[in-house]
Amino acid sequence: MILYVILQLLIVSIMATSAMTLFSYAISNSFRELYKEPVLLAYVIDKMKIELSAQSKKTWGWLLHYVIGFLFVAAYHIIWVKDILPITPLTALIFGVISGAIGIISWVYMFKMTHHQPPIDFRGYYIQLFFAHIIFAIVATLFYSITLTLLILAKTYVTV
C-alpha cells in the first residue's frame, strides 16, 4: 500500500510542479524577465560555492525544484489523510496561498543567504511566484483527487 501512496504522490507532484513551471516560464517569456525557478536555483547553488560543473548545477536546480514540489504534495497528503482539511477547491486555494507565502519567504531567504541579487524585478517575481503556487496547489488537488479515485477503483477491482 505504501508503494501506491508514494507512486501517487510522485505523479501528483510531477504534474503540479510541471504546471507551475510552465506558468513561470510563460510569465518569464511574456515579461522578458528571469522568473524560472530551476534556473534561479542553479544560480543559488553557484553562489553557495558548491564545486559542480555548470550542467550539474542546472540539473540540481531542476531536481531540487521537483523535490520541493514533492515535499509540498506530501504535506498536502498528510493534511488530507488526517482529515484536517477536505479535498476541495477551497482547500486548493488555501494551500496555494500558504505555499505561495512559503515560497516567497524561502526565496527572500535564499537570495539573502547567498548574497545573490539576480537582475530581476523582485516584486514581479514574487507576484508571479505567488500565483504559480496557487496553480501548483490547484493542479495537485485535482490530480490527487483523480489518483485517489483510481487507487480506490484499483483496490476494488484488481487483485494481486
N, C-alpha and C positions, 0 to 999 in steps of 0.2 A: 504494500500500500504506500509506503514512504517513497518508493521509486516513482509511483504515479504522481504523487504530490510534487516531487522535485521536477519531474518532466513537465507537469502543468505549470509550475512557477517559471521554469525556463522558457517555455513557449510564450507565456503571458509577458514576461519581462522583455523578451526579444521583440515581440510585436510592439509593446508600449514604448520601449527605448527607440526602436526604429521610427515609429510615428513621430516621436518627439524630435528626433534628429532630423528627419525630413522637414519638419516645420522650421527648425532652427536654420537649416541650410537654405530653405526657401526665403526666409526673412533676411538672412545674411546676404543672399544674392539680390533680393529686391532693394535693400537699403545700401548695398555695396559696403557692408561692414563685416568684420570678423566676429560672428556670433556662433561659431561652430565649436561646440563643447569638446569633441575629441581633439581638435587642433589646439584649443586653449589648454587642455590637459597635457598635451605633449610639450607645450611651452612651459607649463608649470614644472613638469619633470625636468626639462632642460635647466631651468633656473635653480633647481634643487641640487645641481651639480652631480647628478647621478650619471656615472660613466656608461653610456649606451650609445649605439650608433643612432643617427638621425632617424633611420627607418624603425629601429626598435622603440624609440620614443613615441613615434606615431602609432605603432602597434599597441604599445602600452596605454596610450591615450584612449584608443578605441576600446581596448579590453577593460580599462578602469571605468569607462563610461557605461558599458554594459553590465559590469559587476555592480556598480552603484544602482543601476536600474533594477537588477535582481534583488538587491537589498531592500529597495523601496517596496517592490512587489511582495517580498517575504513579510515585511511589516504589515502591509495591507492584509495579507493572508491570515496572519495571526489575529488581527483585529476582527476579521470576518469569522474565523473559526471559533473564536472565543465569544462570539455574538455581542461584541462591544458596539458595533455598528452593522446595519444590514447592507446587503449588496444592492445599492440603489443609485440612480443618477445623482441624487443629492449627496450621497456619501462620496461618489467620484469627485464631485465638485469640492467638497470639504478636503478630501485627500489632495486634490490638485492645489488648492490654496496653501495648505500646510506644507506640501512638498515643494511648492514654489518658494515659500519663505525659507525653508531649509536650504534649498538650492542657492538662493541669493546670499544668505548668510555664509554658506560654505565657500562660495566664490569670493566674496569680500575677504574672508579669512585667508584663502589660498593666495590671493593676489598680495595681501599684506605680508603673509608669512614668507613669501618668496621675493618680496620687493619687486614683483613683476607688474609693470604698468603697460600692458599691450596698447597699441594705438587704436583703441576702440572707443565708441561712445558708450560709456558705462551705464548711463541712465537708460539708453535704448537697449543695451544688452540685458540689463536686469528686468526690464519690462517684457522683452520677448522671452526671457528665461522663465518668468512667472507664468506666462500663457503656455509656454512649451510644457511646463509641468502639469498644467490643467489638462492639456491634450494627453499627456502621458497617463494621468490618472483615469481619464475617461476611457482610453483605449485599454488600459489594464483592467478596469472594471468590466468592460464589455467582453474581453477575451477570457477573463476569469470566469465570468458567468457562462460563456459558451463552453469552455473546457470543463467546468464543473458539471454541466448538463451532460456532456459527452462521457465523463467519468462515471456518472450515475447510470447512464444507459449501458455502458460497457460492463459495469458490475452486475447489472440486471440480466443482460443477455449473453455475456461472454463468460465461459468457464475456462479456467486454466488448469 
